[in-house]
Amino acid sequence: MRHTMTRRTTPPSARRTALITACAVIAAAGGTAAALTTPAGAAAAGCTVDYKVTNQWSTGFGAAVTVTNTGDPVNGWKLEWSYAGGQRVTQGWNAEITQAGAAVTAKNVSYNGTLATGASTGFGFNASYSGSNALPTAFKLNGVTCNAGPTDPTDPTDPPDPTDPPGGRVDNPYAGAKVYVNPEWSAKAAAEPGGSRIAGQPTGVWLDRTAAVAGGNGTMGLRAHLDEALRQKGAGELVVQLVIYNLPGRDCAALASNGELGPTEIDAYKTQYINPIAAILGDPKYAGLRIVTTVEIDSLPNLVTNVTPRATATPNCDTMKANGNYIKGVGYALNKLGAVPTVYNYVDAGHHGWLGWDDNFGASAELFKQAATAEGSSLAKVHGFIVNTANYSALKEDHFTIDDSVNGTSVRQSKWVDWNRYTDELSYAQAMRAKLVSLGFDSGLGMLIDTSRNGWGGTARPSAPGARTSVDTFVDGGRYDRRIHLGNWCNQAGAGLGERPRSAPAAGIDAYVWMKPPGESDGSSKAIPNDEGKGFDRMCDPTYTGNPRNNNNMSGALGNAPVSGHWFSAQFQELMKNAHPAL
C-alpha cells in the first residue's frame, strides 16, 4: 500500500481555466455535515461574507471566513470587522490578520489577492475569548459594506448557469457544499480524549469489500450512509466521498491491504461489486447528492513501478499487468459509475514519492489514460484525480525547492529527494494535472490531495532551512516530512493531521480532503488472523530493516497496530498531537 519507487542511482536524463480561490472549512459537530464553502456571486455592487465558528472550547474558538466579491474585480483586498465580546485573534492562515482593540483587519496574502467578479476566497483563524463569543455583525471589504447587496446568488431559485457541464455536474463539486461526516468514524474519534476537536470533519467512506456495500453486523452499508447524507444535507448541497477499493488482485505490491478477490475474478468485481454500487447511486432518491468516487487507490501505478524488469517487481504485479484486470476493472468502474449524473469520478494518481521520477511520471499518466478509455469508458467520465491517498507526503515543503542548490549541488541530488522532480504533493499534483490535460483530459480537470496525515507538526517540525554544510544537511534539517524514507507508508511514527478539508485551496486543486479516516490503521505490525483477506506486510513491522522500495531503510512504523482499516487509538492520539495546523 502507498508504495514508492526505489532510489535512482543515476540522474534521469495549468492550471484551471477559471480563477480558483481558497475557501474556508466549516466544520460541524460530530454526525453533521461539514461545509467546504465557496459561494459564487453575480456581478453586482458589494460583497458577501460568511463567518462561521468551526469549533469552540472554554477559552477559545476557531473560525472560518469566506469572502465573495460581487462587485468589480479587485487586485488586493482588506476585510474589516469588530468584536464586542473581548475576542482576540491568536493565529491565522490564508490571510494577514491584525487586531487593534476590538477592530480586526484581514488582508490577502500573495496567492489570493485577486478576486474576479463572483470569485470567493477564504481564510481561518484561532482566537481567545472570555464571557460571550458574540458573532460580528458588520464587515467591510476595501471600505465597502458587505452582506447588503442582492440576494444570495446561490439561491436555488436562480436560473441555471448555461456554462455548467452536461448532466448537471458542476466544475468543482466541493464548491459551496457541505461534506458528509461519517457517523461511524465520528463516534470513534469523539470517544478518544481530545477527539471531539476533529470528530466533525468529513472523511471518506471506504467500500473495501463486497460486504461493505450492503453493510450489516452493526456497520452501515452504502444506502445507510446515503440516507444519513440526505439528513445532513438540509437545503444546501452536500458531497459524499466514497473510496472504490476492491480490484481483483488488489494492491499487488503489498500484503497489508490485499483484498477479497483473486487476480482473475474480474467478473465478480463487475457484477457483485461495481454494479450494485452503481445501482444504489443511481436511485432517484439520492439525486440531490454530489457523489465523489475515488477510484481504486494503489492500483495502476503498480503496473509501472512494480513490474519486471524493475528491481521492485513482484510476481503479483507481473500477473496483474499480464491479465489486464487492473485496466479493465478501473475502466469498467469509471464507465458504470460515471453514467450516474450525480457521480464525480476521481482516479488515484499515487504520490510524488512514488511517481515523481522522470521514468515513472509520464508512463503513469499514459496508463491512466489507457484505463480511462477501457471497457467503454471515456476521458469525459473522469472528473479529476486524487494524490497522496492514505499517505504521508508533505503538502508543501517551505524550506527548500527543487531548484535550490548547496555549494553547487542540486537539491535533486540529496539523499532525500534522490533525483525526484518534486519535493511535495502540491507541486506534484499541479504538474500531474498539467500532464494529463496535455494527454487529452478535460482542461477543467480537478485534483484532490489527501491531507489527513501529512501535517508533520509538533516539536520535530523545522522552523527554518537546514544548515548549508551540504545538500543533505540543508534538506534533512529543513524538511517537514520526518519519515526515514519516502518509501515508508505504514503507520508512520511522528506523523500528524494535515490541513483541514477545504475547497479550492490552490490552482487546479478542487479540495484538500481527509479521504483516509485518521485513526484507521494501515496494517498490522505482526501477523493477525482475519477474515478480510488482509495479510501481514513487514513494512508495518517497526523492526523491519526494509527492501528495495524504501532503499533498505527501517520501516518507521508504529508498534502494536491492528489490521488495516481497524481503529488504532495510539496512532490517532499521535496524529492529534502532531497536527499542523495545530488543533
N, C-alpha and C positions, 0 to 999 in steps of 0.2 A: 504494500500500500504506500502511496506517495513516494515513488522511487526517484532516485537521481541517476545521472549518468556518471560513470567513473571519470576521474580527473584526466584532462588532456595532457599528454606528455610532450606535445609539440604544438605551437600556435597554429590554429586553422587559418588556412590562407584567407493618423488623420482624425485625424480627429473627426468628431461628428459634423455633419453639415450644418446643424443648428447650434447656437450657443448653449453650452451646458454649464449650469451653475450649481453650486453646492446648496444643500438644503439640510434642514435640521431633523434630528431624530426626535420623534415624540413618543416616548416610551410610556406605556400604561401599566397599571398594576397587573400582577400575575393573572393569567387567564383572560386578559382583554387584549384586543389588537393593539399593536404599536404602530404609530403613523410615521411614515417617511414622506414628509410633505413638501411638494414643490408646486404651489398653485401658479397657474398661468393667468396673465391678465390681458384684457383687450386694451387697445390704445385709447387712453383717456387720461385726463389730468389727475395726478395724485399717485398714491401708493397704498399698499396694504401691508399690515404687519400681523403675523401670527406669533404670539408669545405664549409659550406653554411651560409649566413646571413639569419636568420629566420625572423627578423623584425628590423626596423631601424627608429630612430627619429632624431631630430636636433642635439643632443649632444651624442647620444649613439646608441648601437645596441645589438642584441642578435645573437649568433652564435651556430651552432651545427656541431660537427666534428665526422665523422665515420672513424675508422682506421681498415683496413683489413690486416691481416698477410698473405702474400703469400709466405713466406719462412718457415724455420724450426720452430717448436713450440717454444714459448718463455714463460718464467715464470718471469714476471715483465717487464714493458715497460716504455719507456720515449719518448715522441714526442716533437720535437723542430721545431720552425719556427720563423721568424722575421717579424715585421711590418715596413712599410715605410711611414705610414700616421699619426704617433703620437698616435696610438690606445693604450689604457691602460685597461687591464682586471680588472674588479671590483668585480666580483662574479662568481664562477664556481660550477659545480656539476658533480659527477661521475668521477672526476679526481682532483689531487692536482696540481693547476696551480700557477706558479710563473713567475714573469717578471723582467728582469734587462735591463733597457733601451728599446731597440726595440726587444730584444730577449725574447721569451716566451717558457717556458718548462711546459709540462703537463705530470704528472706521474700517473700511475694506483693507484687506491685505493684497499682496501683489497679484494674486491669481484670480481674485473675484471682484475686481473693481468695476468691470464693465457690465452694465445692465441694459440690455436692449428692452424695447417696449414689450411688456408681457413677461420678461425674464425674472427669475427668482434667485435668491441666494440665501444662505443660512449660516448661522454661527451658534455656538453654545457657550455656556459658562457655568461655573460653580460659584455660589455666594453664601455668605453667612447672614443670619437674621436673629432678631430677638423679639419676642412677642408675636405679633401677627406677620404674615407674609403676603400682604395685600398686593394684587397684581397692578402694574402700572396702567393708567387709563388713557394716556396720550403719547403719541410718537410723532416725531418729525424726521423726514428723510431729506437731507440737504435743505432744511428750512421749510419744507412743505409738510403740512399736517396730513397724516396717513389715516386710513380707515374712514375717510369722509367722502369718498368718491362713489362711483356707481356700484351696482350690485356685484357681489362676488362672481367673477367670471367663470368659476367652476360650478355655478348653479346648474342643476340638471335640466332646467327649462331652457338653457341656452341652446341655440341651434348647433348641430354637429359641425366639427371642423372639417372642411372638404379635403384637407391635406392628410387626414388620418388614414392609415393603411387600410386596405380592404379587410372585411371580416370584423371590423370594429376594434381591431388591435390599435394600441397607441404606441408612440415611439418608445417610450420608457414606461413599462408597467408600474414601476415604483413611484413615479412622479404623482404627487397628490393623493397617494394611497396609504392607508394603514397596512400593516403586515401581520399576518396570523401568528399569534402566540400559542404554541403547542402546550395545552394544559398539563400533559403528562410530564414534559420536561420542566415546565414552570413549577410544578409541585415539588419535584426533586430539588430544584435549585432553591426554592423558598424554604425547604426543610433544612438546608445547610446553614450553619452560623454565618450571618452576613449575606446570605444568598438572596435575600429579598431585594437587595440593591440592583440585581440584574434579572430577577425572575420574570419581569415583564418584557424582556427583549424577545423579538421574533427569531425563531430558529427553523432550520429545515426539518421536514418530516421524512424520515428515511424509509422507503419501501424496499428493503434489502432482502426480501424473500417473498415467495408467493403468498404465504400465510399472512404477511403484513397487510395485504390488500383487503382481506376480509376482516382481519382482527380476530379477537377472541381471547379467552384465558385472561381476562382482565385488561387487555390492551385495546386501544382504539384502532379500528380499521379506517380505510380511506373515506368511506361515507360518513363515519362518525366525525372525522376531522373536518370534512367539508360542511357538515351540519353545524358544527361548532363555529366554523368560519363565518357562516351566514349569521349566526347570533352575534359574533364580534363585529361584523361588518356595519351594521346600522344603516344609515342613509348614505354613507360615503362609499369610496372604492376600497377594496381590500385585496391584497396579494396573498396567495397561499404558495409556499415554497415546498416542492416535492423533490426528493432525490430518487431518481430511477436507477436502480443499482442491483441487477440480478442477471447479468450476462452469463451465457454458458462459459464454463472455464474461467470464471471471474477472477480478476487480479492475479494473472498468471505468474507474476514475478514475486509474489509474497504468499504467505500461508495464513497470516492472522485474519485476513478478510476474504479467504476463499468462500465461494457461495455454494448454494444447494444444487446447481445444475452442472452436469458434466460437460466436457468440451463439445460434444456432438448434439446436445439437447436444444438445438435452435428452435425446433417446432414447439417444444414445451414452453420456451421463452415467449414465443409469439402468442400461442393460443391460451396458455394458462396464466400468463403474467401481463404482457402488454395489452392484449385485447380486453381483459376485464378492467384494467385501469382506464383505457380509452373510453369504454362504455360508461363508466361511472362519471368521468369528467364531462362526457357529452350529454349527461342528463340535463334537461332544460331547467331543472330545479336549481342548478349551480351556474346558470348562465350569467349571473351578476358578479361572479368572482373572477379575478385575474389569476390564472394558474401558471406559475413559473415552474417548469420542469428542468432540473439539471440532470442531463442525460449521461449515464454510465461513466462515472468518475473512474480514473485509474485503468482505463481500458486501452484506447487507441494508441497513446504514446508508447506503450509496451511493445507495439509492433514495429517501432522504430529503434528503440534503445536496448531492448532485452531479447533480441533475436540473433541468430547466427548471421554474420561472423563476429559479432560484438563479444568482448570479454565478459560482458554482463549477461549474456544469453542464458535462458533457461529452457529446458525441453518443453515445458508447458506453453511458453510464449511461442516457440517454434511451431508447436501444434496449432495454436490459435491463428497464427499467420497463415499456415498452410490450409486450414479448413475454411478460413474466411468468415468465421461466425461472429467475430467482433464487428467486422464491417457490416455484415448482414443484420446483426442484431441492432446496432445503432441506427442504421438506415431505416429499418422497419419501425423502430420506436419513434424516430423523428417523423416518419410518414403518417403513422396512425395517430400519434398524439397531436401533431401539427395540423391534422384535419379538423380538430376541435377549435372553433373560432376564438375561444377564451384562453387557449394554451399558448404560452411563450416558451419555446424550446431554447435552452442554453446548453451547449455541449462542453464537456470538460476539456480543458487545454493545459493540463498539468500545472507546472510552476517553473519559475526561472531557474531553479536549481536542478531541474530535470531536463528542460528543453531549451535552455538559454544558449547552448553552444551552437556554433555555426552548422555543424553536421547533424544536429537534431531539430533545429528551429524550422527551417524550410521544409524538410522532409515531413515533419509532423503536420504542418499547415496543409501540405498537399494531401496527406492521409485524411485529415479532417474533411477536406472537400470530397474525397472519394466516398467516405462514409455518408456524407450529407446527400449524396446523389445515388445511393444504393437503395435497392428494394422499393423503388417507386418514389423515393423522397426527392426533394429538390432543395437548392440553396435557399429558396424563399421560406422553407419551413424551419430555418434556423434563425432565431431572433438575436442570438448572441452566444457568447462563450463565458465560461467561468474558470478562474485560475485560483490556485492555492487552496483548493477544497480540502479541508481537514489537514492542512499542512501548517508549517510554522515560519515560512519565509517572511521576512520583514516587509512591511508595506512600502516604506521609503527609508533608505539609508541617507541620513543628512550629512554625515561627516566625511564622505568620500564619494566620488562619481567614477564612472567607468573611464573617463577621460583624464583623470588625475595621474600624476607620476611622482615618484620619490627618487631623487638622485638619478634621474634619467630612466628609471624603471617603471613601466606602466603598472597601474593597479591590476590590470588583467593578468599580470604575471605573479601576483601574490598567491600564496597557497590557498587562501580562502576563495578568491574569485576564480582562479585556475583557468584563465582564458575564456571564461564566460563573457557574453556580450552585455549582461545585465547585472545589476547589483541588488535589485529589489523587485517586488511584484508590480508596483505601479508602472515602472518603465517597461517591464516585460509585457504586461497586459496591453499597454498602448501600442507597443511595437507589434505584438501578435495581431492585434486588431487591424493595424495598417497592412500587414502582410496578407491577412485573409481577405480584406477588401480588394487588394490588388489581384487576388485569385478569382474574383467574381462574386464574393459575398456582398450583400447589400451595403451601400455606403452608410446607412444608419445603424450598422451593426453595433450592439452594445456589449460591454464587458461587465462581469461581476467579479469582485475579489472577496474571497472568504477571509475575514479579519478576526475570526473567533478566537484564534490562539497565537497571533503573531505580534502582540504588543511589546513583549520583551521589556517590561518596565521593572520596577523595583530597584534595589540598591546596586544591582550589577549593570544598570543602563548607563552607558558612557554619556558624558555631558560635553565632550569635545573630541576632536580627532586624536588619533594615537600619535605617538612620537614619530618624528620623521627620520629615525635612525635607519630604518629600512622600509621597504614597501610592506613587509609583513607586520612590523610593529605599528605602522600607520593604519593599516586596515584592521588588524585584530584589536588594536586599542580603541578604535572608534566605532566598530560595527555594533548595531543594536542586537542583531541575531547572535545569540550566545551559544548556539549549538556547536558541538565539537566538529561537525562536518555537515555540509548542505544535504548530504545523502541520508541523514538521520531523520526518521519520520515517525517513530513510535513513542508516544507518551513522553515528550521531551522535558527533561528536568530544567527548571528555571523559566519556562515559558509563561506568558501572561495573556490575559484578554487583550484584544486589539481594539481598533476603532469601533465605536458602536455603529450598528447598522444605520445607514442613511442613504438617501437618494442623490444621484448625480453629483458626487463629490469632486470629480475631476473630468477633464476632457475625455470623452469616449467611454466613461465608466458609468453604467446605469445605476450601480449601487455598491456600497460595501455591505456585505451580508454575513450573518453567522450561520452558514449552511451546516457546518458541523456543530452540533449542540455541545457547548463547553461542559465538561464533566463526563462525557461518554468516552470510554477507553478506546485506544487504537488497537489493542491486542493484549493478550495475557503475557505476563513476564515469566510464566512457566506453563507447561502443558496442563490444560484443564479440559477434561471430557465435556462435550456439549453436543446438543442435537441440532446445531445451526450450521454445521459443516465448516466451522472456523478452526483452523489449525494453529499450531504454535510456531511462531516465527522468532528466530533468535534475535532479530533486530529489536524485539521488545524485552529482551533479557538484559538487565543492566550489567551483567558480567561478560557479555559478548564482545569479542575483540574485532568484529567486522568482517567485511567481504569486499569484493571489487567495487560494489555500488557506493560504498562510503569510504573507499580507499583504505580499507582495513583499519578503521578507527573504532574506538569504543562506541557503543550504541547510544549512549547518553539517555537511556530510557529510565523512567521511574520504576521502582520495585513494587511488588505486591499488587500488580494490575490484574483486573478481571479480563474476560474475553472481550473482543471488540464489540462496541455498542452498549456494553453494560456500564452501570454507574460506577465512577471512580472518584470517591469523595476526596481522597488526598490530592489528586490532580486538580479537582475543582477548587479546592482551597488555595492551592499554589497559583492557579490562574488568576484568582481574585487578588491575591497578594501582589502579584507582579503585573497587574493590569496597567496598560498605558493607552489612552489617558487613565490616570488613577481613578478608582471608584471614590 
